[in-house]
Amino acid sequence: MEIQTQIQNISAYMFRQIEEPEKWLPILKEKAEELSLKGTILLSKEGINLFLAAPAADLNQFLDFLRQDSYLGSDFAKKLVVGYTNYQPFGRMVVRMVKEIITMRVPGIDPESERAPWVQPEKLKVWLDQGTDDEGREIVMLDTRNLFEVEMGTFDQAEYLNIDKFSQFPEAIKELVENQPNLKDKTIVSFCTGGIRCEKAALYLQELDLPKVYQLDGGILGYFDKVGGSHWQGECFVFDDRIALSPDLKETKKDYAGRTRRNT
């Protein structure tokens, strides 16, 4: 059946220790189905990560439902509107348990207890315009995403890694730092699609004794939303049927090998 209502697409996450996350599975599944949401909700002992699409009123009702819980709290969710579509970009609703809401496989990385410093999109644009941070240090943009994502688009002159999944990031970045010791003299800004990978990546970079490390708050999509495509080349891959977004947060409709849309 054709969808007449415009669909809002969001991603949200929260790092918070959940003692018995399996108890949330039927609760979240029932509520999501009640509101006819589609997308993915990942639960683990370290938190929750979700990608959802539905009319805005239904999404807001679902997020309000989560925020009403005394454990998650009223501040739940880094809500990020990642655009609108006139069709449903997800085929179904999936709620499942995982070991990590973003898989890195490095013990001791805990974004809940210690978040790395972040830079707001507006401030980052100023830094990129002038070529240095506020202290005059050279800026290095570090793309923490998979190589196929980087190939669709990234920041001007960004450093990137030849990885196929985020669990390969620790070894790859160690090698990069060893090969480029002058990185310790620069300000590194790590970035990813919506911010969640950088929550862990930036903390790991600190463990490599890099003194000036930031994460881009809200990720690439947050940057697009706040300042547009300044200093960006190409598109941004997203993990749904839209495949890629332009800096104005619109679906590009461009075809990529191995990436197939249900909606054309």
C-alpha positions in Angstrom: 0.0 0.0 0.0 1.4 3.4 -0.9 2.4 5.5 2.1 0.7 8.9 2.0 2.3 10.4 5.1 5.8 11.8 5.0 8.2 9.5 6.8 10.7 10.8 9.3 14.0 8.9 9.7 16.0 9.1 12.9 18.9 7.5 14.7 19.4 7.6 18.4 21.7 5.9 20.9 22.6 6.0 24.6 25.5 4.4 26.4 24.1 3.3 29.8 24.7 0.1 31.7 21.5 -2.0 31.5 21.6 -4.9 33.9 18.9 -7.1 32.2 18.5 -5.8 28.7 16.7 -8.9 27.6 13.7 -7.7 29.7 13.4 -4.8 27.3 13.0 -6.9 24.2 9.3 -7.7 24.4 8.5 -4.3 25.8 10.2 -2.4 22.9 8.9 -4.8 20.3 5.3 -4.5 21.4 5.5 -0.7 21.5 7.2 -0.4 18.2 4.6 -2.7 16.5 1.8 -0.8 18.2 3.0 2.4 16.5 3.8 0.6 13.2 7.5 1.6 13.4 10.1 0.0 11.2 13.8 -0.1 11.6 16.3 -1.7 14.0 16.7 -1.5 17.8 19.9 -3.0 19.3 20.1 -3.7 23.0 23.1 -4.7 25.1 24.4 -4.3 28.6 26.2 -1.1 27.4 23.1 0.6 26.1 20.7 1.0 23.2 21.1 2.0 19.6 18.2 2.5 17.2 17.4 3.4 13.6 13.7 4.1 13.0 11.4 5.4 10.4 7.7 6.4 10.7 5.5 9.5 10.7 7.0 12.1 13.1 4.2 11.9 15.6 4.6 8.1 16.0 8.4 8.4 16.5 8.0 11.1 19.1 5.5 9.0 20.9 8.0 6.1 21.0 10.8 8.2 22.2 8.6 9.8 24.9 7.7 6.3 26.0 11.4 5.5 26.5 12.1 8.8 28.3 9.3 8.2 30.8 11.2 5.2 32.1 12.9 6.1 35.4 16.0 4.1 34.5 16.6 5.5 31.0 15.7 9.0 32.2 14.2 12.0 30.5 17.5 12.8 28.7 17.4 9.5 26.7 18.5 9.6 23.1 20.7 11.7 21.0 17.8 12.3 18.6 19.0 13.1 15.1 16.6 13.7 12.3 18.4 12.3 9.2 15.9 13.4 6.7 12.4 12.6 5.3 11.1 10.2 2.7 7.8 9.7 1.0 8.3 5.9 1.5 9.3 3.6 4.3 13.1 2.9 3.9 13.1 -0.1 6.2 11.4 -3.4 5.3 10.6 -4.6 8.9 11.0 -3.9 12.6 13.8 -5.7 14.3 14.6 -5.7 18.0 17.5 -7.8 19.1 20.2 -8.4 21.7 23.9 -7.8 20.8 27.1 -7.9 22.8 27.9 -4.2 22.0 25.6 -1.6 20.5 28.6 -0.8 18.2 31.1 -3.6 18.0 34.7 -2.7 18.7 35.9 -5.6 20.9 38.2 -3.5 23.1 37.6 -4.1 26.8 37.6 -1.1 29.0 36.2 1.4 26.5 33.2 2.9 28.3 31.6 6.0 26.8 29.0 6.1 29.7 31.6 6.8 32.4 34.0 8.9 30.3 33.1 10.6 27.1 35.9 12.1 25.0 35.7 15.8 24.3 33.5 16.8 21.3 33.4 19.6 18.9 30.1 21.1 17.7 29.6 21.3 13.9 29.6 25.1 13.9 32.9 25.3 15.7 34.4 22.6 13.4 33.5 24.6 10.4 35.4 27.6 11.8 38.4 25.4 12.4 38.3 24.0 8.9 37.8 27.4 7.4 41.0 28.7 9.1 42.9 25.4 9.0 43.7 25.3 12.7 41.9 24.9 16.0 41.6 27.8 18.5 45.2 27.1 19.7 46.7 27.2 16.2 47.1 23.4 15.9 46.7 21.8 12.5 43.4 19.9 12.1 43.3 16.3 11.1 39.9 14.8 10.2 39.9 11.1 10.9 37.2 9.0 9.2 36.4 6.0 11.4 33.9 4.4 8.9 34.4 1.5 6.6 36.2 2.0 3.4 33.1 1.6 1.2 31.5 4.4 3.1 34.5 6.6 2.7 34.5 6.0 -1.0 31.0 7.5 -1.3 32.1 10.7 0.4 34.2 12.2 3.2 35.7 15.5 4.4 38.4 17.2 2.4 41.8 15.6 2.9 40.5 13.3 5.7 42.6 10.4 6.9 40.8 7.1 6.6 41.5 3.4 7.2 41.2 0.4 4.9 38.7 -1.4 7.1 35.5 -3.4 6.3 34.1 -3.3 9.8 34.5 -1.2 13.0 36.1 -4.1 15.0 39.1 -3.7 12.6 39.5 0.0 13.7 41.8 -0.5 16.7 44.6 -2.4 14.9 44.3 -0.1 11.8 44.5 3.1 13.8 47.5 1.8 15.8 49.3 1.2 12.5 48.4 4.7 11.2 49.7 6.4 14.4 52.9 4.4 14.3 53.5 5.4 10.7 52.6 9.1 11.3 54.2 10.1 14.7 53.5 13.8 13.9 49.8 13.2 14.6 50.6 13.8 18.2 51.3 17.4 17.3 48.0 17.9 15.7 44.3 18.1 16.7 42.4 15.0 15.6 38.7 15.2 15.0 37.2 11.7 14.6 33.9 11.4 12.7 31.3 8.8 11.6 27.8 8.8 10.3 25.8 9.7 13.4 28.3 9.8 16.2 28.2 6.4 17.9 31.4 4.9 16.4 33.3 8.0 17.4 32.2 7.6 21.0 34.4 4.6 21.2 37.0 5.6 18.6 37.9 8.9 20.3 38.4 7.1 23.7 40.6 4.6 22.0 42.7 7.3 20.3 43.3 8.8 23.8 44.7 5.5 24.9 47.3 5.8 22.1 48.6 8.9 23.8 47.3 11.4 21.3 46.9 14.6 23.4 44.3 16.5 21.3 41.4 14.3 20.3 37.8 15.3 19.6 34.7 13.6 18.3 32.3 15.4 15.9 29.1 15.8 17.9 26.2 14.4 16.0 28.5 12.9 13.3 28.4 13.7 9.6 24.6 13.9 9.5 24.6 16.4 12.4 27.2 18.4 10.6 25.0 18.4 7.5 22.0 19.5 9.5 23.9 22.4 11.2 26.3 23.8 8.6 25.6 21.9 5.3 28.3 20.5 3.1 31.2 22.9 3.7 34.5 21.0 3.4 32.7 17.8 2.4 33.1 15.9 -0.9 30.5 13.4 -2.1 27.6 11.8 -0.2 27.1 10.0 3.1 26.1 6.4 3.2 23.2 5.4 5.5 22.2 1.9 6.6 18.7 1.8 5.0 17.1 1.8 1.6 18.0 5.4 0.9 21.6 4.3 0.6 23.2 7.7 0.5 22.3 11.3 1.5 23.5 14.6 0.1 24.6 17.4 2.5 21.0 18.8 2.4 20.0 15.4 3.9 18.1 14.3 0.8 18.3 10.9 -0.8 20.6 11.1 -3.8 19.1 8.2 -5.9 22.6 7.4 -7.1 23.3 3.8 -7.8 26.2 2.0 -6.1 27.5 -1.5 -6.9 26.2 -4.0 -4.4 23.6 -1.6 -2.9 20.0 -2.2 -4.0 16.9 -0.2 -3.2 13.5 -1.7 -2.8 12.0 1.6 -3.6 12.9 3.2 -6.9 
